[in-house]
Amino acid sequence: MTTGEGDRFSDIDIYILVNDEDFDELYNEKQIFAGELGNTLFTFEMEWPNCMMYGVILENFLEVDLCYCVEGQIEILVPTRL
């Protein structure tokens, strides 16, 4: 969406970079953070090589993926297009 290439099937990815020692605490609060985005219809979790993802489908059917990453994975988060 931010690159102008989004369509009606696009989602929003939010990367949350946290200290190693704070990861568990912050990831355990994922439902609280997701609730701030709006009314939730459905949630799901996935483990990726670079993050733990908490996916949220909002009542307007927008998907928001909250990707929790630790500091050692910062190089994976650098955008390939600017």
C-alpha positions in Angstrom: 0.0 0.0 0.0 2.8 2.4 0.8 4.5 1.8 -2.5 1.4 2.5 -4.5 1.2 -1.1 -5.6 -1.5 -2.2 -3.2 -4.8 -3.6 -4.3 -8.0 -4.8 -2.7 -6.2 -8.0 -1.6 -3.3 -6.1 0.1 -2.6 -6.3 3.8 -0.6 -4.2 6.2 2.6 -5.5 7.8 3.8 -3.9 11.0 7.2 -4.9 12.1 7.9 -4.5 15.9 11.5 -4.6 16.7 12.2 -5.5 20.4 15.1 -6.3 22.6 15.8 -10.0 23.1 15.1 -9.8 26.8 11.7 -8.1 26.2 10.5 -10.3 23.4 8.3 -12.7 25.4 6.7 -10.0 27.5 5.8 -7.9 24.4 4.7 -10.8 22.3 2.4 -12.0 25.1 0.7 -8.5 24.9 -0.1 -8.9 21.2 -3.8 -9.2 21.7 -3.9 -5.9 23.6 -2.0 -4.2 20.8 -4.2 -5.8 18.1 -7.3 -4.6 20.0 -6.1 -1.0 19.5 -6.4 -1.5 15.7 -10.1 -2.1 15.8 -12.7 -4.8 16.3 -11.2 -8.2 15.5 -13.0 -11.0 13.6 -10.2 -13.5 13.5 -6.6 -14.0 14.6 -3.8 -16.4 13.7 -0.2 -16.9 14.5 2.7 -18.0 12.3 6.4 -18.5 13.0 8.7 -17.1 10.2 12.5 -17.3 10.0 12.7 -13.6 10.8 9.7 -13.1 13.2 6.7 -14.4 15.1 3.6 -13.1 13.3 0.3 -12.4 14.9 -2.2 -11.9 12.1 -5.4 -9.9 12.7 -8.5 -9.7 10.5 -10.5 -6.7 11.4 -14.3 -6.3 11.0 -13.7 -4.3 7.8 -11.8 -7.4 6.5 -8.5 -5.6 6.5 -5.6 -7.9 7.5 -2.9 -6.5 9.7 0.1 -8.7 10.4 2.1 -7.8 13.5 5.6 -9.2 13.0 7.6 -9.3 16.2 11.3 -9.4 15.6 14.5 -9.3 17.8 17.4 -6.9 17.3 19.6 -9.5 15.6 17.1 -9.6 12.7 17.4 -5.9 11.8 19.1 -6.7 8.4 16.0 -8.6 7.3 13.8 -5.6 8.0 15.7 -3.1 5.7 13.4 -2.2 2.8 14.6 -3.3 -0.6 12.8 -0.4 -2.3 13.0 3.2 -1.2 
